[in-house]
Amino acid sequence: NFTTTITNHAIDFIQKQNTDEPWFFLMSYFHVHTPLFSQRKNRGRSRGGRFGDNVEELDDSVGAIMEELRRQGFDNNTLIFFTSDNGPYQEEGWENSGRTNI
């Protein structure tokens, strides 16, 4: 799974960093754009359909990376920017977006 692969890459990168020198890492996800893909263990996990399952998988990945930052002692001196393109999920229709009460 792509999400697992890039999450493991990020964790490996963090583990190799020197605490005395600044470093930069950019993490770019495919989530939550189409096509919506999630690991089998995450399918049906959310009440938000495939979109919600996708968000849950993204959240798990971010959580694992944040935990590694804490484990390595970087949590108090690291800037984390979490951004989105803020685009609506409409490529496959609102009925597949997890929530339609917009």
PDB file as gemmi writes it, atoms N, CA and C in Angstrom:
CRYST1    1.000    1.000    1.000  90.00  90.00  90.00 P 1                      
ATOM      1  N   ASN A   1       0.842  -1.180   0.000  1.00  0.00           N  
ATOM      2  CA  ASN A   1       0.000   0.000   0.000  1.00  0.00           C  
ATOM      3  C   ASN A   1       0.885   1.240   0.000  1.00  0.00           C  
ATOM      4  N   PHE A   2       0.526   2.189  -0.815  1.00  0.00           N  
ATOM      5  CA  PHE A   2       1.331   3.405  -0.949  1.00  0.00           C  
ATOM      6  C   PHE A   2       1.437   4.173   0.369  1.00  0.00           C  
ATOM      7  N   THR A   3       0.335   4.281   1.095  1.00  0.00           N  
ATOM      8  CA  THR A   3       0.360   5.038   2.355  1.00  0.00           C  
ATOM      9  C   THR A   3       1.329   4.416   3.350  1.00  0.00           C  
ATOM     10  N   THR A   4       1.310   3.109   3.470  1.00  0.00           N  
ATOM     11  CA  THR A   4       2.238   2.416   4.366  1.00  0.00           C  
ATOM     12  C   THR A   4       3.677   2.641   3.931  1.00  0.00           C  
ATOM     13  N   THR A   5       3.924   2.573   2.637  1.00  0.00           N  
ATOM     14  CA  THR A   5       5.279   2.756   2.111  1.00  0.00           C  
ATOM     15  C   THR A   5       5.821   4.142   2.423  1.00  0.00           C  
ATOM     16  N   ILE A   6       5.026   5.196   2.157  1.00  0.00           N  
ATOM     17  CA  ILE A   6       5.547   6.547   2.403  1.00  0.00           C  
ATOM     18  C   ILE A   6       5.610   6.856   3.896  1.00  0.00           C  
ATOM     19  N   THR A   7       4.718   6.263   4.683  1.00  0.00           N  
ATOM     20  CA  THR A   7       4.790   6.448   6.138  1.00  0.00           C  
ATOM     21  C   THR A   7       6.073   5.821   6.680  1.00  0.00           C  
ATOM     22  N   ASN A   8       6.373   4.613   6.241  1.00  0.00           N  
ATOM     23  CA  ASN A   8       7.613   3.953   6.678  1.00  0.00           C  
ATOM     24  C   ASN A   8       8.843   4.729   6.224  1.00  0.00           C  
ATOM     25  N   HIS A   9       8.786   5.298   5.037  1.00  0.00           N  
ATOM     26  CA  HIS A   9       9.898   6.119   4.548  1.00  0.00           C  
ATOM     27  C   HIS A   9      10.095   7.343   5.448  1.00  0.00           C  
ATOM     28  N   ALA A  10       9.001   7.993   5.821  1.00  0.00           N  
ATOM     29  CA  ALA A  10       9.090   9.170   6.698  1.00  0.00           C  
ATOM     30  C   ALA A  10       9.677   8.790   8.051  1.00  0.00           C  
ATOM     31  N   ILE A  11       9.223   7.693   8.625  1.00  0.00           N  
ATOM     32  CA  ILE A  11       9.732   7.246   9.927  1.00  0.00           C  
ATOM     33  C   ILE A  11      11.212   6.915   9.839  1.00  0.00           C  
ATOM     34  N   ASP A  12      11.608   6.225   8.787  1.00  0.00           N  
ATOM     35  CA  ASP A  12      13.022   5.905   8.580  1.00  0.00           C  
ATOM     36  C   ASP A  12      13.859   7.182   8.465  1.00  0.00           C  
ATOM     37  N   PHE A  13      13.357   8.157   7.730  1.00  0.00           N  
ATOM     38  CA  PHE A  13      14.059   9.435   7.583  1.00  0.00           C  
ATOM     39  C   PHE A  13      14.226  10.122   8.942  1.00  0.00           C  
ATOM     40  N   ILE A  14      13.172  10.177   9.720  1.00  0.00           N  
ATOM     41  CA  ILE A  14      13.218  10.823  11.035  1.00  0.00           C  
ATOM     42  C   ILE A  14      14.228  10.130  11.945  1.00  0.00           C  
ATOM     43  N   GLN A  15      14.262   8.820  11.912  1.00  0.00           N  
ATOM     44  CA  GLN A  15      15.186   8.065  12.766  1.00  0.00           C  
ATOM     45  C   GLN A  15      16.649   8.345  12.426  1.00  0.00           C  
ATOM     46  N   LYS A  16      16.935   8.756  11.220  1.00  0.00           N  
ATOM     47  CA  LYS A  16      18.317   8.990  10.788  1.00  0.00           C  
ATOM     48  C   LYS A  16      18.786  10.424  10.998  1.00  0.00           C  
ATOM     49  N   GLN A  17      17.939  11.285  11.527  1.00  0.00           N  
ATOM     50  CA  GLN A  17      18.296  12.688  11.664  1.00  0.00           C  
ATOM     51  C   GLN A  17      19.153  12.957  12.898  1.00  0.00           C  
ATOM     52  N   ASN A  18      20.054  13.916  12.737  1.00  0.00           N  
ATOM     53  CA  ASN A  18      20.917  14.376  13.806  1.00  0.00           C  
ATOM     54  C   ASN A  18      20.154  15.425  14.607  1.00  0.00           C  
ATOM     55  N   THR A  19      20.165  15.298  15.902  1.00  0.00           N  
ATOM     56  CA  THR A  19      19.419  16.240  16.737  1.00  0.00           C  
ATOM     57  C   THR A  19      20.071  17.617  16.799  1.00  0.00           C  
ATOM     58  N   ASP A  20      21.312  17.731  16.353  1.00  0.00           N  
ATOM     59  CA  ASP A  20      22.011  19.008  16.443  1.00  0.00           C  
ATOM     60  C   ASP A  20      21.879  19.880  15.198  1.00  0.00           C  
ATOM     61  N   GLU A  21      21.359  19.336  14.117  1.00  0.00           N  
ATOM     62  CA  GLU A  21      21.273  20.102  12.878  1.00  0.00           C  
ATOM     63  C   GLU A  21      19.834  20.137  12.371  1.00  0.00           C  
ATOM     64  N   PRO A  22      19.433  21.287  11.821  1.00  0.00           N  
ATOM     65  CA  PRO A  22      18.073  21.361  11.278  1.00  0.00           C  
ATOM     66  C   PRO A  22      17.917  20.452  10.061  1.00  0.00           C  
ATOM     67  N   TRP A  23      16.697  20.031   9.822  1.00  0.00           N  
ATOM     68  CA  TRP A  23      16.400  19.186   8.676  1.00  0.00           C  
ATOM     69  C   TRP A  23      15.000  19.499   8.180  1.00  0.00           C  
ATOM     70  N   PHE A  24      14.732  19.071   6.969  1.00  0.00           N  
ATOM     71  CA  PHE A  24      13.436  19.332   6.338  1.00  0.00           C  
ATOM     72  C   PHE A  24      12.931  18.053   5.695  1.00  0.00           C  
ATOM     73  N   PHE A  25      11.653  17.788   5.857  1.00  0.00           N  
ATOM     74  CA  PHE A  25      11.031  16.637   5.204  1.00  0.00           C  
ATOM     75  C   PHE A  25       9.645  17.052   4.730  1.00  0.00           C  
ATOM     76  N   LEU A  26       9.352  16.786   3.471  1.00  0.00           N  
ATOM     77  CA  LEU A  26       8.034  17.081   2.911  1.00  0.00           C  
ATOM     78  C   LEU A  26       7.304  15.774   2.664  1.00  0.00           C  
ATOM     79  N   MET A  27       6.124  15.666   3.222  1.00  0.00           N  
ATOM     80  CA  MET A  27       5.292  14.482   3.050  1.00  0.00           C  
ATOM     81  C   MET A  27       4.077  14.892   2.243  1.00  0.00           C  
ATOM     82  N   SER A  28       3.854  14.223   1.136  1.00  0.00           N  
ATOM     83  CA  SER A  28       2.727  14.559   0.277  1.00  0.00           C  
ATOM     84  C   SER A  28       1.886  13.305   0.033  1.00  0.00           C  
ATOM     85  N   TYR A  29       0.661  13.375   0.450  1.00  0.00           N  
ATOM     86  CA  TYR A  29      -0.249  12.227   0.337  1.00  0.00           C  
ATOM     87  C   TYR A  29      -1.097  12.318  -0.921  1.00  0.00           C  
ATOM     88  N   PHE A  30      -1.565  11.162  -1.375  1.00  0.00           N  
ATOM     89  CA  PHE A  30      -2.610  11.113  -2.396  1.00  0.00           C  
ATOM     90  C   PHE A  30      -3.981  11.282  -1.756  1.00  0.00           C  
ATOM     91  N   HIS A  31      -4.086  10.968  -0.485  1.00  0.00           N  
ATOM     92  CA  HIS A  31      -5.372  11.069   0.203  1.00  0.00           C  
ATOM     93  C   HIS A  31      -5.819  12.519   0.220  1.00  0.00           C  
ATOM     94  N   VAL A  32      -6.964  12.902   0.108  1.00  0.00           N  
ATOM     95  CA  VAL A  32      -8.181  12.151  -0.070  1.00  0.00           C  
ATOM     96  C   VAL A  32      -8.792  12.438  -1.434  1.00  0.00           C  
ATOM     97  N   HIS A  33      -7.966  12.376  -2.440  1.00  0.00           N  
ATOM     98  CA  HIS A  33      -8.420  12.573  -3.819  1.00  0.00           C  
ATOM     99  C   HIS A  33      -8.696  11.233  -4.478  1.00  0.00           C  
ATOM    100  N   THR A  34      -9.447  11.290  -5.530  1.00  0.00           N  
ATOM    101  CA  THR A  34      -9.737  10.069  -6.270  1.00  0.00           C  
ATOM    102  C   THR A  34      -8.520   9.671  -7.084  1.00  0.00           C  
ATOM    103  N   PRO A  35      -8.348   8.395  -7.306  1.00  0.00           N  
ATOM    104  CA  PRO A  35      -9.237   7.351  -6.814  1.00  0.00           C  
ATOM    105  C   PRO A  35      -9.010   7.123  -5.319  1.00  0.00           C  
ATOM    106  N   LEU A  36     -10.069   6.832  -4.618  1.00  0.00           N  
ATOM    107  CA  LEU A  36      -9.977   6.570  -3.185  1.00  0.00           C  
ATOM    108  C   LEU A  36      -9.508   5.138  -2.977  1.00  0.00           C  
ATOM    109  N   PHE A  37      -8.357   5.005  -2.377  1.00  0.00           N  
ATOM    110  CA  PHE A  37      -7.837   3.669  -2.087  1.00  0.00           C  
ATOM    111  C   PHE A  37      -7.479   3.604  -0.615  1.00  0.00           C  
ATOM    112  N   SER A  38      -7.818   2.510  -0.003  1.00  0.00           N  
ATOM    113  CA  SER A  38      -7.488   2.278   1.399  1.00  0.00           C  
ATOM    114  C   SER A  38      -7.069   0.826   1.553  1.00  0.00           C  
ATOM    115  N   GLN A  39      -6.265   0.580   2.560  1.00  0.00           N  
ATOM    116  CA  GLN A  39      -5.888  -0.794   2.862  1.00  0.00           C  
ATOM    117  C   GLN A  39      -7.138  -1.593   3.223  1.00  0.00           C  
ATOM    118  N   ARG A  40      -7.075  -2.883   2.984  1.00  0.00           N  
ATOM    119  CA  ARG A  40      -8.237  -3.735   3.293  1.00  0.00           C  
ATOM    120  C   ARG A  40      -8.685  -3.571   4.746  1.00  0.00           C  
ATOM    121  N   LYS A  41      -7.724  -3.442   5.662  1.00  0.00           N  
ATOM    122  CA  LYS A  41      -8.089  -3.337   7.082  1.00  0.00           C  
ATOM    123  C   LYS A  41      -8.869  -2.058   7.387  1.00  0.00           C  
ATOM    124  N   ASN A  42      -8.796  -1.063   6.501  1.00  0.00           N  
ATOM    125  CA  ASN A  42      -9.501   0.200   6.724  1.00  0.00           C  
ATOM    126  C   ASN A  42     -10.820   0.298   5.971  1.00  0.00           C  
ATOM    127  N   ARG A  43     -11.094  -0.631   5.091  1.00  0.00           N  
ATOM    128  CA  ARG A  43     -12.333  -0.583   4.314  1.00  0.00           C  
ATOM    129  C   ARG A  43     -13.525  -0.886   5.216  1.00  0.00           C  
ATOM    130  N   GLY A  44     -14.488   0.024   5.208  1.00  0.00           N  
ATOM    131  CA  GLY A  44     -15.674  -0.133   6.050  1.00  0.00           C  
ATOM    132  C   GLY A  44     -15.454   0.315   7.483  1.00  0.00           C  
ATOM    133  N   ARG A  45     -14.311   0.885   7.773  1.00  0.00           N  
ATOM    134  CA  ARG A  45     -13.955   1.299   9.139  1.00  0.00           C  
ATOM    135  C   ARG A  45     -14.747   2.521   9.595  1.00  0.00           C  
ATOM    136  N   SER A  46     -15.050   3.394   8.656  1.00  0.00           N  
ATOM    137  CA  SER A  46     -15.671   4.673   8.977  1.00  0.00           C  
ATOM    138  C   SER A  46     -17.146   4.676   8.593  1.00  0.00           C  
ATOM    139  N   ARG A  47     -17.908   5.522   9.229  1.00  0.00           N  
ATOM    140  CA  ARG A  47     -19.309   5.708   8.832  1.00  0.00           C  
ATOM    141  C   ARG A  47     -19.404   6.636   7.628  1.00  0.00           C  
ATOM    142  N   GLY A  48     -18.259   7.138   7.162  1.00  0.00           N  
ATOM    143  CA  GLY A  48     -18.235   8.081   6.047  1.00  0.00           C  
ATOM    144  C   GLY A  48     -17.972   7.440   4.705  1.00  0.00           C  
ATOM    145  N   GLY A  49     -18.176   6.144   4.575  1.00  0.00           N  
ATOM    146  CA  GLY A  49     -17.972   5.493   3.291  1.00  0.00           C  
ATOM    147  C   GLY A  49     -16.504   5.419   2.902  1.00  0.00           C  
ATOM    148  N   ARG A  50     -16.254   5.269   1.609  1.00  0.00           N  
ATOM    149  CA  ARG A  50     -14.873   5.153   1.133  1.00  0.00           C  
ATOM    150  C   ARG A  50     -14.069   6.411   1.432  1.00  0.00           C  
ATOM    151  N   PHE A  51     -14.717   7.576   1.345  1.00  0.00           N  
ATOM    152  CA  PHE A  51     -14.032   8.829   1.668  1.00  0.00           C  
ATOM    153  C   PHE A  51     -13.593   8.824   3.134  1.00  0.00           C  
ATOM    154  N   GLY A  52     -14.492   8.457   4.031  1.00  0.00           N  
ATOM    155  CA  GLY A  52     -14.163   8.400   5.454  1.00  0.00           C  
ATOM    156  C   GLY A  52     -13.073   7.397   5.761  1.00  0.00           C  
ATOM    157  N   ASP A  53     -13.120   6.238   5.100  1.00  0.00           N  
ATOM    158  CA  ASP A  53     -12.067   5.235   5.277  1.00  0.00           C  
ATOM    159  C   ASP A  53     -10.717   5.802   4.857  1.00  0.00           C  
ATOM    160  N   ASN A  54     -10.726   6.584   3.786  1.00  0.00           N  
ATOM    161  CA  ASN A  54      -9.517   7.207   3.277  1.00  0.00           C  
ATOM    162  C   ASN A  54      -8.958   8.214   4.282  1.00  0.00           C  
ATOM    163  N   VAL A  55      -9.847   9.002   4.874  1.00  0.00           N  
ATOM    164  CA  VAL A  55      -9.430   9.977   5.894  1.00  0.00           C  
ATOM    165  C   VAL A  55      -8.861   9.257   7.113  1.00  0.00           C  
ATOM    166  N   GLU A  56      -9.474   8.161   7.519  1.00  0.00           N  
ATOM    167  CA  GLU A  56      -8.981   7.385   8.665  1.00  0.00           C  
ATOM    168  C   GLU A  56      -7.562   6.876   8.401  1.00  0.00           C  
ATOM    169  N   GLU A  57      -7.317   6.395   7.194  1.00  0.00           N  
ATOM    170  CA  GLU A  57      -5.987   5.896   6.852  1.00  0.00           C  
ATOM    171  C   GLU A  57      -4.965   7.030   6.863  1.00  0.00           C  
ATOM    172  N   LEU A  58      -5.338   8.182   6.359  1.00  0.00           N  
ATOM    173  CA  LEU A  58      -4.469   9.361   6.405  1.00  0.00           C  
ATOM    174  C   LEU A  58      -4.159   9.726   7.852  1.00  0.00           C  
ATOM    175  N   ASP A  59      -5.171   9.721   8.698  1.00  0.00           N  
ATOM    176  CA  ASP A  59      -4.998  10.046  10.113  1.00  0.00           C  
ATOM    177  C   ASP A  59      -4.045   9.070  10.800  1.00  0.00           C  
ATOM    178  N   ASP A  60      -4.172   7.790  10.486  1.00  0.00           N  
ATOM    179  CA  ASP A  60      -3.260   6.790  11.061  1.00  0.00           C  
ATOM    180  C   ASP A  60      -1.815   7.081  10.679  1.00  0.00           C  
ATOM    181  N   SER A  61      -1.593   7.442   9.431  1.00  0.00           N  
ATOM    182  CA  SER A  61      -0.243   7.730   8.958  1.00  0.00           C  
ATOM    183  C   SER A  61       0.345   8.953   9.661  1.00  0.00           C  
ATOM    184  N   VAL A  62      -0.440  10.013   9.736  1.00  0.00           N  
ATOM    185  CA  VAL A  62       0.026  11.224  10.426  1.00  0.00           C  
ATOM    186  C   VAL A  62       0.319  10.907  11.892  1.00  0.00           C  
ATOM    187  N   GLY A  63      -0.533  10.121  12.519  1.00  0.00           N  
ATOM    188  CA  GLY A  63      -0.314   9.741  13.919  1.00  0.00           C  
ATOM    189  C   GLY A  63       0.973   8.962  14.116  1.00  0.00           C  
ATOM    190  N   ALA A  64       1.272   8.045  13.193  1.00  0.00           N  
ATOM    191  CA  ALA A  64       2.515   7.262  13.299  1.00  0.00           C  
ATOM    192  C   ALA A  64       3.742   8.162  13.152  1.00  0.00           C  
ATOM    193  N   ILE A  65       3.667   9.123  12.263  1.00  0.00           N  
ATOM    194  CA  ILE A  65       4.794  10.048  12.068  1.00  0.00           C  
ATOM    195  C   ILE A  65       4.951  10.952  13.289  1.00  0.00           C  
ATOM    196  N   MET A  66       3.843  11.444  13.817  1.00  0.00           N  
ATOM    197  CA  MET A  66       3.908  12.282  15.020  1.00  0.00           C  
ATOM    198  C   MET A  66       4.488  11.499  16.203  1.00  0.00           C  
ATOM    199  N   GLU A  67       4.107  10.241  16.327  1.00  0.00           N  
ATOM    200  CA  GLU A  67       4.636   9.400  17.404  1.00  0.00           C  
ATOM    201  C   GLU A  67       6.134   9.219  17.258  1.00  0.00           C  
ATOM    202  N   GLU A  68       6.615   9.039  16.046  1.00  0.00           N  
ATOM    203  CA  GLU A  68       8.061   8.892  15.837  1.00  0.00           C  
ATOM    204  C   GLU A  68       8.792  10.188  16.166  1.00  0.00           C  
ATOM    205  N   LEU A  69       8.220  11.321  15.833  1.00  0.00           N  
ATOM    206  CA  LEU A  69       8.824  12.603  16.220  1.00  0.00           C  
ATOM    207  C   LEU A  69       8.949  12.694  17.737  1.00  0.00           C  
ATOM    208  N   ARG A  70       7.922  12.274  18.451  1.00  0.00           N  
ATOM    209  CA  ARG A  70       7.982  12.265  19.926  1.00  0.00           C  
ATOM    210  C   ARG A  70       9.051  11.296  20.425  1.00  0.00           C  
ATOM    211  N   ARG A  71       9.061  10.102  19.859  1.00  0.00           N  
ATOM    212  CA  ARG A  71      10.007   9.062  20.290  1.00  0.00           C  
ATOM    213  C   ARG A  71      11.463   9.514  20.094  1.00  0.00           C  
ATOM    214  N   GLN A  72      11.719  10.270  19.041  1.00  0.00           N  
ATOM    215  CA  GLN A  72      13.080  10.730  18.747  1.00  0.00           C  
ATOM    216  C   GLN A  72      13.412  12.058  19.437  1.00  0.00           C  
ATOM    217  N   GLY A  73      12.448  12.645  20.159  1.00  0.00           N  
ATOM    218  CA  GLY A  73      12.701  13.883  20.891  1.00  0.00           C  
ATOM    219  C   GLY A  73      12.590  15.142  20.044  1.00  0.00           C  
ATOM    220  N   PHE A  74      11.939  15.046  18.888  1.00  0.00           N  
ATOM    221  CA  PHE A  74      11.796  16.206  18.004  1.00  0.00           C  
ATOM    222  C   PHE A  74      10.473  16.939  18.207  1.00  0.00           C  
ATOM    223  N   ASP A  75       9.637  16.468  19.073  1.00  0.00           N  
ATOM    224  CA  ASP A  75       8.290  17.025  19.176  1.00  0.00           C  
ATOM    225  C   ASP A  75       8.243  18.441  19.728  1.00  0.00           C  
ATOM    226  N   ASN A  76       9.247  18.873  20.450  1.00  0.00           N  
ATOM    227  CA  ASN A  76       9.230  20.223  21.027  1.00  0.00           C  
ATOM    228  C   ASN A  76      10.011  21.248  20.223  1.00  0.00           C  
ATOM    229  N   ASN A  77      10.636  20.822  19.144  1.00  0.00           N  
ATOM    230  CA  ASN A  77      11.389  21.792  18.338  1.00  0.00           C  
ATOM    231  C   ASN A  77      11.191  21.548  16.841  1.00  0.00           C  
ATOM    232  N   THR A  78       9.998  21.116  16.486  1.00  0.00           N  
ATOM    233  CA  THR A  78       9.683  20.818  15.094  1.00  0.00           C  
ATOM    234  C   THR A  78       8.434  21.580  14.677  1.00  0.00           C  
ATOM    235  N   LEU A  79       8.512  22.221  13.521  1.00  0.00           N  
ATOM    236  CA  LEU A  79       7.338  22.870  12.942  1.00  0.00           C  
ATOM    237  C   LEU A  79       6.682  21.884  11.980  1.00  0.00           C  
ATOM    238  N   ILE A  80       5.400  21.731  12.128  1.00  0.00           N  
ATOM    239  CA  ILE A  80       4.652  20.834  11.257  1.00  0.00           C  
ATOM    240  C   ILE A  80       3.552  21.649  10.599  1.00  0.00           C  
ATOM    241  N   PHE A  81       3.555  21.652   9.291  1.00  0.00           N  
ATOM    242  CA  PHE A  81       2.527  22.339   8.517  1.00  0.00           C  
ATOM    243  C   PHE A  81       1.673  21.280   7.846  1.00  0.00           C  
ATOM    244  N   PHE A  82       0.413  21.264   8.179  1.00  0.00           N  
ATOM    245  CA  PHE A  82      -0.514  20.320   7.567  1.00  0.00           C  
ATOM    246  C   PHE A  82      -1.442  21.148   6.695  1.00  0.00           C  
ATOM    247  N   THR A  83      -1.337  20.965   5.393  1.00  0.00           N  
ATOM    248  CA  THR A  83      -2.130  21.785   4.484  1.00  0.00           C  
ATOM    249  C   THR A  83      -3.005  20.916   3.592  1.00  0.00           C  
ATOM    250  N   SER A  84      -3.944  21.560   2.966  1.00  0.00           N  
ATOM    251  CA  SER A  84      -4.841  20.891   2.034  1.00  0.00           C  
ATOM    252  C   SER A  84      -5.117  21.838   0.885  1.00  0.00           C  
ATOM    253  N   ASP A  85      -5.512  21.286  -0.238  1.00  0.00           N  
ATOM    254  CA  ASP A  85      -5.885  22.160  -1.345  1.00  0.00           C  
ATOM    255  C   ASP A  85      -7.292  22.718  -1.155  1.00  0.00           C  
ATOM    256  N   ASN A  86      -7.963  22.264  -0.110  1.00  0.00           N  
ATOM    257  CA  ASN A  86      -9.306  22.728   0.248  1.00  0.00           C  
ATOM    258  C   ASN A  86     -10.335  22.501  -0.839  1.00  0.00           C  
ATOM    259  N   GLY A  87     -10.009  21.666  -1.779  1.00  0.00           N  
ATOM    260  CA  GLY A  87     -10.959  21.372  -2.839  1.00  0.00           C  
ATOM    261  C   GLY A  87     -12.003  20.390  -2.359  1.00  0.00           C  
ATOM    262  N   PRO A  88     -13.234  20.546  -2.840  1.00  0.00           N  
ATOM    263  CA  PRO A  88     -14.274  19.611  -2.441  1.00  0.00           C  
ATOM    264  C   PRO A  88     -14.080  18.274  -3.123  1.00  0.00           C  
ATOM    265  N   TYR A  89     -14.557  17.255  -2.474  1.00  0.00           N  
ATOM    266  CA  TYR A  89     -14.527  15.926  -3.067  1.00  0.00           C  
ATOM    267  C   TYR A  89     -15.781  15.786  -3.906  1.00  0.00           C  
ATOM    268  N   GLN A  90     -15.637  15.956  -5.198  1.00  0.00           N  
ATOM    269  CA  GLN A  90     -16.827  15.897  -6.036  1.00  0.00           C  
ATOM    270  C   GLN A  90     -16.588  15.061  -7.297  1.00  0.00           C  
ATOM    271  N   GLU A  91     -15.375  14.577  -7.469  1.00  0.00           N  
ATOM    272  CA  GLU A  91     -15.066  13.859  -8.693  1.00  0.00           C  
ATOM    273  C   GLU A  91     -15.983  12.679  -8.943  1.00  0.00           C  
ATOM    274  N   GLU A  92     -16.386  11.989  -7.888  1.00  0.00           N  
ATOM    275  CA  GLU A  92     -17.238  10.807  -8.037  1.00  0.00           C  
ATOM    276  C   GLU A  92     -18.647  11.052  -7.498  1.00  0.00           C  
ATOM    277  N   GLY A  93     -18.983  12.300  -7.265  1.00  0.00           N  
ATOM    278  CA  GLY A  93     -20.325  12.637  -6.800  1.00  0.00           C  
ATOM    279  C   GLY A  93     -20.395  12.782  -5.300  1.00  0.00           C  
ATOM    280  N   TRP A  94     -21.229  13.678  -4.851  1.00  0.00           N  
ATOM    281  CA  TRP A  94     -21.360  13.964  -3.421  1.00  0.00           C  
ATOM    282  C   TRP A  94     -21.839  12.761  -2.635  1.00  0.00           C  
ATOM    283  N   GLU A  95     -22.623  11.874  -3.253  1.00  0.00           N  
ATOM    284  CA  GLU A  95     -23.125  10.715  -2.500  1.00  0.00           C  
ATOM    285  C   GLU A  95     -22.010   9.799  -2.042  1.00  0.00           C  
ATOM    286  N   ASN A  96     -20.824   9.925  -2.627  1.00  0.00           N  
ATOM    287  CA  ASN A  96     -19.671   9.107  -2.219  1.00  0.00           C  
ATOM    288  C   ASN A  96     -18.722   9.855  -1.298  1.00  0.00           C  
ATOM    289  N   SER A  97     -19.102  11.039  -0.883  1.00  0.00           N  
ATOM    290  CA  SER A  97     -18.172  11.887  -0.127  1.00  0.00           C  
ATOM    291  C   SER A  97     -18.181  11.638   1.366  1.00  0.00           C  
ATOM    292  N   GLY A  98     -19.028  10.759   1.843  1.00  0.00           N  
ATOM    293  CA  GLY A  98     -19.053  10.471   3.269  1.00  0.00           C  
ATOM    294  C   GLY A  98     -20.112  11.267   4.001  1.00  0.00           C  
ATOM    295  N   ARG A  99     -20.252  12.513   3.651  1.00  0.00           N  
ATOM    296  CA  ARG A  99     -21.290  13.362   4.238  1.00  0.00           C  
ATOM    297  C   ARG A  99     -21.851  14.230   3.130  1.00  0.00           C  
ATOM    298  N   THR A 100     -23.129  14.414   3.141  1.00  0.00           N  
ATOM    299  CA  THR A 100     -23.744  15.211   2.082  1.00  0.00           C  
ATOM    300  C   THR A 100     -24.557  16.390   2.625  1.00  0.00           C  
ATOM    301  N   ASN A 101     -24.410  16.687   3.882  1.00  0.00           N  
ATOM    302  CA  ASN A 101     -25.180  17.768   4.496  1.00  0.00           C  
ATOM    303  C   ASN A 101     -24.447  19.095   4.402  1.00  0.00           C  
ATOM    304  N   ILE A 102     -23.994  19.417   3.220  1.00  0.00           N  
ATOM    305  CA  ILE A 102     -23.242  20.665   3.034  1.00  0.00           C  
ATOM    306  C   ILE A 102     -24.197  21.796   2.744  1.00  0.00           C  
TER     307      ILE A 102                                                      
END                                                                             
